[in-house]
Amino acid sequence: MLAKKYRLPIQLMRTRKADRTIPTDIFLLKIFSQTLLYSRCGIIVSKGVAARAVDRNALRRLCFQSIGNFVKRSSSKDLLFILSPRIRSFSPAMIQEKIRATLARIA
């Protein structure tokens, strides 16, 4: 899990306009500029993706696991992942690979 310092307060991101948006088949990545010295990351998992909170939290933990190293070593960006219901059909290893590949494209 990411330290609180690296987590993005997603409730504040609703009013901001993303600098860049990257759509994939299992999530939408919105990138925001910011002035901090480190990156922050937030993940939105709706009830349409997983009805039970346990499943939504498991997806969130899985995504934070793959994002951790990128956020700690990258320049100052705010990353917001919005998961798609199609993510349920992918294995955890495939989800992590897809996230890492997307983050490698923006690095």
Helices and strands as residue ranges (DSSP letters): G 4-6, G 10-15, E 20-23, E 27-33, E 40-44, H 53-73, E 77-83, G 85-89, H 92-106
